[in-house]
Amino acid sequence: MNADSRPETSSSSEPTPTRRRLLGTVAAGTLAGVTGGLGGVGTGRATRARQQEAVVPGGPSVGLETVTDEFEEPIDFAAPTGDDRWFVLERAGQVYVVDDDGRRDEPFIDIADRMTPVEGEQGALGLAFHPDFTDNGRFYLRYSEPPTEETPDPYSHNAVLSEFTTTDDGSSGDPDSERQLISEPEPQSNHNGGAVAFGPDGYLYASLGDGGKGGDTGTGHAEDWYDANEGGNGQDVTENLLGSVLRIDVDGESDGKPYAIPEDNPLVGQEGLDEHYAWGFRNPWRMGFSNGELYVADVGQSEYEEVDIVENGGNYGWNVREGTHCYGTSGDSCPSSTPDSVRGGEPLIDPVIEYPHVRDGQPIGVSVIGGYVYDGSVDALAGQYVFGDYLFGGSDAGALFAATPSDGDDLWSFTKLDVATTDDGELNGALIAIGRDNDDELYALTRGDDGGGVHRLVPASEASGGSANRTDAGTTGTSTGMAAGTNGTAGGAAAGGAGAAGGTTAAGGGSGATSDAGTAGTSATGGGSNETTSSNGPGFGVVATLAGLAAVGARLVGDRE
């Protein structure tokens, strides 16, 4: 991560003024005349891509060089400082060493024997290496553990954060070296978060979702200050660690815990659990540091996806707000801060990036995938925040986006990257995560019908099989942020006339990062509804069948219910 060259994150326990991000509109006239729905049998991904440029302008062309395609569900990527190896986490519980020659046959470590069955949104979810890994051999894994005697009934599982060390020669991890740091009971199987990352301050950050189900309500969801919505864990910091980003010092111990609490954590000396660093999250799936700032992609409920820049003590609004919008309440207004009686009236901080699942009848995405500010070899992406979505435009493939940071209060504009190494400019599978190596090159981790792969972003002109001369009609279009109010109904227009699935769900091999029911299913089908229909919702391994298309495999981090 080259952490030494990046400035410290804010150490103040007071959040900076709330960022009021105003929804922009996609520039008028971009690819004017694109018409028709997405649904019909025989509609190809290239056609869908052209249609989507009307709501997400086309951006630069990039190449993808496949490093390996030997995975099933590659869910995280890590490159320890001072080590020339890359490590990829398989959701089933194995960490593999990867280099330019591909994936090594034997896993670096395998912890499948201590995990829950890999279903729903459970599994191995996050990997991070200690900043001094080359000296101390310590690394950290987030995974789902079966209920223990301490787990309340009828909770689903425990969210575990554990430290491991390598064998003496450093060639592999030692499963018997496990030291559990945190084991947090999870009431449902979904909304688990799972990202772990070391900050430039040397502390370990970990994300936990709100505990599952829809709307942050039900069994295991605490009462909070906002009476208009029942629950939940996102706004509570006293009952559990859910719905938050945590920060701990793994190099110390305190109060009988196998870690210490940084003294500037925002709730130290106040009411609340000291591990909390920021809260108000639904399902913070992937996160990472860029230029000293922590970017967290928080998967939305039923209408909006968001990316936040996370501050010490920041409250990001869930379940009072979904992105910049009221959640679950009628009318045009809802609180923009907590009451004075709740930590002095802290602001609910808006995201820097937001987009609806559907705009103008066209589906955009279902589950945001966080990334990094780019500083690699693709000059066209320099200084832009590269992120993506698990499934784009009602298709069976994800997408990569590039956002232009803004110094003002407006939402950041972004474009969709054109993949020059495919015939249709699209990814060849669902996007699960984005990794970064020590040279600041980025990697797309994908899952498809033929398994999962790790693909390095490279200049289009240098990519094997790429088309250096490809131009995108949407490139000239500009965006001033994804528009808001048009997402309300996610229904029939997006289906185009194809015999829609009407929100039917289909089991798949999933990968851990979806929003709730109604995104890929009801949002993009002829069902005409954005409502969820199941008590637990489609999960890690479930995706709604899309209009006129076969079931496309799993949805990722964060089902609607």
N, C-alpha and C positions, 0 to 999 in steps of 0.2 A: 504493500500500500504506500510505500515511501512516506510513512507517517511523520518522519522527522522533519520533512520539508513543509508540512502543513501546519497552519496556525492552530492554536488550542481552540476547543469549543468554548462557548460562553460558560463561565463558572458562576455567574450570578444566579441566585435563587429566584430573582424576579424576572418573569418573562418580559421580553421586549414588547412594544406596542403591537397589538393584533394586526395581522395583515388582512385588510379587507379586500379581497380579490373580487373584482367585478367581472362578471361573465362577459366575454367578448362574443363576437360573431365571426364566423368564417367569412373571408372576403367574398363579396358578391361577385358572381360571374365566373368563379372558378369552374372550369369545365361545364359551362352553361350548356343546357340541352341534354345532359345525361338524364335519362328517364328510365322507368321500369323498375320492377321489384327484383328481389333477390331470389325468388323462390323457384322458378321453373326448373324442371328436370332438364339437364343438359347445360344449364348456366355454368360456365367455367369460372375458375378463380380469377383469370385475367379480366373477364367482364365485371365481376364483382369489384375488383380492384379499381377499375375505371369509374364505377359508380361511387365508390367510397371517396374518391378524390373530391367529390362535391362537398363532403363534410370534413374530410381530413386532407388538406393539400399535400401533394406529392413533394418529397424532399430529395436529398442527394441520393445517388446510387452508391451502393457499397457492395463489396464482394464478401462471401463467406467461404472460408477454407475449413473443411472438415478435419478436425484433429483426430476424432474418433467417433465411430457410430456403434460402439459395442455396449452401450448402456440400454437399460429399459426406461428408467425414469431418473435422469441425472438432475438432482434437486438443488445442489449447491456446489460452488467452485471456490477454492482457496489457494493462494500462493504465498507461503511463508516468506517473510523477509530474510534475505541471505541464503535462501535455498533455491536451487534451480528446478525443483520439482513442482508440478501442479497436482492438486488433489481434488477429486470429484466425489461427491457424496451421492450414493444410490439410495433411493427412498427405502429400499428393502433392508438397509442397515449396514451396507458395506462402503468403505472409503477406498478408492482406487488411486494409484499414482498414474498420472497421464503426462506424456511429453509429446514431442513432435513425431515420435514413432508410434503413437497411439496409446492404448490402455494396457497396463501390465496385467498379466493373467491372474495373479493372486492378489487378493485385497490387502491393502495396507492394514486394515483392521475390519473386523466383522462383529457387530453387536446385535445381530438379529435375534439371538437367543434370549435377550432381555427386553424385547419390545412387544407391544401389542401386535395382533394380526394387522398386516398392512392393508387397511381398508378405510373407507370414509376419507378423512383428511389426516389420518394418523400415519406414523412412520418415522423414519429419520428425516429431520427437517432442517438442520443447520449445522455448519462447521466453521470453526475459527481456530487459528493458530496463535499461540502466545507471541508477543513481539520479540521475545528472546528465545524462540523455539530452537534455534540452532544450538543454543547453550543448554537449555533446560528440558527440551523434548516434550513440552506440555502443549496439549491441544484440547479443544472443547467441542462437545456434540450436544445437540438438542434432539430429543427423541420422545416417543410416546411409550410409556410404561404401563403395564396392566395395573388395575387397582390393587392397593395393598390394604393391610388392616387399618391404616390411618385414613384411607380414602372414604369419604362419606358415601353412603348408599342413597341413591342409585347412580352415583357418578360414573362417567365413562372410563376414565383413565387418569394418569398423572402426566403432566408436562415436566420432563426431566432436563436439567442442564448439568452435565457432568464433565469433569476434567479427566483426561487420560494422559499417559506418558508413553514414549516410545521404548522399544527394547534398547539394550545398551549400545548397539551399533547404529541405532536410528533408522534402520531399514524398514521397520514396521511398528505399528502401534500395539501396545500390550493390553488386551481386553481385561486382564485381571488387575490392572492398575487403576480402575475406575474409582473416582472420588466424587460422589454425588454432591453437588452444590445446592441445587434447588429441585424439589419435587412438589409441584403445585397441582392439586386436584382440579380436573377439568370436568364440568358437569355433562357436556355433550362431546361428541366425537369431532366436531368441526370448529372452525375459527380458532386455530391453534397458534397463529403466528409462526414462529420458529426460527427467525433470523438471529444470528449472533455475529458480532463484529467488535474488534478492538478499536477504540477511538485514539486520536492523537494524544490524549491524556493518559494512555496506558490502561484505562479501565475497560472492562468487558460490558458491552451492551447486549441485551437480549429482548426480543419482542414476544409478547403473549397476546393472543386474541381475547375476545370478550367471553369466551367459554362456550359459544355455540348457540344453536337454535336461531330463530329469527328475531330481530329487534332487540337483542340483549335482554330477554325476559325469560321467566320460568324458573325451574329448579336450578339452584346454584347461582342465581343472578341477584346481587344485592339490591336493596332499596337505595335510591339516591335522592338528590335535592329536587329533581325535576318531576313534578307530579303528573304532567301531561303525558309522559311515557312511563309505563310500569318498568321498573328496573333502571339502571343496570350497572354492570361491572365497569363499563367505560368511564362512568362519572364517579365511581366509588374508589377511594384509595385506602380504606381502612379494613375491609373485610378479606380481601384477597389481592393477588398480584395480577389479576386478569385485566385485559383491555389496556395494557400499558407497555411502555419501553422501560426496562430496568437497567440500572447501572451498578456494578459491584466491582470491588477490588479483589482480584483473585490472588494477589500476592500477600494478603493478610488474613487475619481471623479476628472476630469480635463477637462478644455476647454469645459464645457457644456455637457460632455459625462458622462454617468452613471458608468464609470470605469476610472481608471488611467492607464497611460502608464509607464511600467517599464523604468527607465531612461537608462538602458543599452540595450533596444531594438535597433536593428542595424540601423534603419533609423531615429532615433531621431536626429534632427538637420541636416538631409540630405534630399535630394529630395526623396519623397515617403511617403506612408501612415505609420504612426508610429506603427500601430497594427501589421504589418508584423514581424514575427520572422525568417521565412525561406520561400523560394519560389521555383518555378520550378517544381510544382507537377501537375499531371493530375487528379487523383482521390484518394487522401489519405484517404482510407476507415476506417481502424482501426489503432489505435496507442496506445502506453503505455510506461511508464517509467520502466526501469529495471536498477538497480545499478547506478542510477543517469543519465542514458542516455535515450534519447527519440527515440524509434523505431517506424517508420512509414511505413506501407505497402501501396504502391502506385500502384493502379491497372493500368495495361498497356493498350496500344491502340490495337494492333493487333498481336503482336509477343512475347512480353516479360513482365514478372511480376517482381517486385522488392521490396526489403525492404531496407530502408535507416536508418542510424543513423543520427539524425538531429542536426545540429549545429546552433548556433546563427549567423544569416546572411548568412547561407548556401544557395546555388543555386543548385537545384537537376536536372536541365537540360531540363525538358519538356518545349516546344515542339521542342527543338533542338535535344534532344536525348531521346530515349526510352531505359531505363536502361543504359547499356554501349555502345549502338549502335546509329548510326545516325538515325534520324527519317525523312522520307519523302524526302530524298535527295539521289542522285546517287553518286557513288564513294565510296571509302573506308575511307574517312576522313571527319570530320566535326569539328566545333570549340570545344575545350576543356575548353574555358573560354569566358567570354564576352569581347568585345573590351575595350581598355583602357578608352574610353569615357564613359563606363557604369560601374560606381562604381569602377573604377580603374582596370578593368580587372579581375573580380572575377572568380575563377575556377568553372566549372560545376562538382559537386561532384558525383562520381559513387556510386552505391548501394553496400551494403555488401553482399546481396543475390540477385541472379537473376536466372530465369529459363525461357526457351522458352515454348510457348504453345504446340509445337510439336517438337519432336526430333526423327530422324531416322524413320519417318513415324508413330511414336507412340504419341498420344496426352497425355499431362501431366496434365495441368490444364487450368483454364480460368480466375480466379480472385483470387489474393493473399489475405489471411486473416491474419492480424497481430496478434501477441501474446506477450509473455514475456519470459525472461530468467528464467529458471525453478529452483525453490528452495523449492519444495514440497516433498511429501512422496515417489515418484517414483525415487529410487536411480539411475536407469539407465539413467534418464534425467537430472541429476544434472549438472547445469552450461550450459545447452544447451538452445538455443533460440527455443521455441516451437511456431510454426505458422502453416499455412495450406493453402488449396485452396478450393474454393467453390464447384467445381465439378472436380473430378479427373479422368483422363484416359478415357474420353469419356463416363463416366458412369453417373448415377443419384445420386451419392453420393460424398461428399467431402472427404478430406484426411487431416491428421495431419502429419506435418513434424518436425524434430528436427535438428537444424543447430549447428555446432561446431564453436564457435567464433575463429577468427584468428587474430593474432597480425600483420600480414603482410598485403600486398596490394592485395592478391588474394581474389577472392570471397569465401565465406564460403561454405564448403561442407555440405550437409544435406542428411538425410535418411527419409524414410516414415515409420511412426509408424504402427505397427500391432495391431489391436484392438482385444484383446483376448476374449472379451465378445460377439463376433459375430462369426457365423459359418465360414464366409469367411474372417475375419480379417479386414473388412471395416466398415466405419461409416454407420449408417442406414439412412442418409439423407444428404442434402446439408449443408455445414459448413458456418454459417453466421458470427460468432464472437467467440472470446476466452476471457473468463473472468478470474479474479483472486480475491481470497478472502484475508482476513487479515492473514491467515496462509500460504500464498503463494501457495495454491492449485489452480490448473487451471480447467476451465470448458469449455467444447465444447458446443456451442449453435448451434443447428441444426434445419433444416426444412425438412419435408418429406411429403409423401402422407397422413400420419395419423396425421399431425400437427407438432408442434415444441417442442423441448425438451432442457433441461439443464442437462449436464452430467459431473460428476466430474472425472478427471483422477486419477486413483489409480493403485497401483502395480498389475500386472496381477495375481499374486498368491492370492490376497485378494479380487478380484472382484467376485461378485456373478455370477456364470455361466461361469466364465473365465476358460481358459486353461493355467495353470501355466507352463505346459511343452511344450507349442507351441514353435517351432523354425521356423525361417524364412530363407529360402534358400538364401535370399538376404542379410542377416545380415552380412555375411562375406565379402560382397562386400564393397568397399570404393568408395567415390566420392570426386572429387576435384573441385566441382562446376559444374553446369549444362552447357553443351556445347552450343556454340552459333550458328555458321553459318548454321547449318543444319535445322533451323526452316523456312527458307525462304518460301518454298511452304508448305502449310499446308494441302495438298490435299489428293488425292485418296488413297495413301498407308494406311492411317489411317483407311480408311473405310473397308478395308479387303475384300470386295466382298459382302457386305450386301446391298442391295438396299438402297442407301444413300438418305438422305433428300435433299442434294444439297443446303444447306443453308437456307432452309425454316424455318421460325420462327413460334413459337406457343406461344400463350399467356399462362401465368401461374400466380401463386400467388406470385412470386418473393420475393426477400429479400434485395436487395440493394447493390450488390457488384460486378457487372460484368464488364468485359472488353467489347470492342465493338464487333459488329457483326463479325462473322467469327471465334470466339474462339470455342465455343461449337458447332457451326453450321458448318461453312465452314472449320474450322480446322480439324474437326473430321469426316467429311462426305466425300462422293465421289465427292464433287463439285470441289475439287482441287484448291481452291482459298482462299486467306486470306482477300479478299477485302470486304469492307462493301457495303451494297446494299441499305440502306434506308437513308433518310435524317436525321432522328432523332435516328435511331438505336434501337435495342431491349433494353429494359430497365429493371428496377427492376423486372418487372413481365413478362419478355420474355426470352425464351431460345430457341436456335436453336435446332431442333430435331436432334438427334444423329443417326449415321449410323445404320440403321436397327432397331433402338429402338423407343419406343413411346416417345412423348415429356416428358421431365423429370421435368417440373416445372420451376421455375424462375431462371434467372441468377442474379447475385448479383451486386455488386457495379460498374458500370462504363461502360456502353455500348460503343461499338466501335464508334458509331456516335450518 
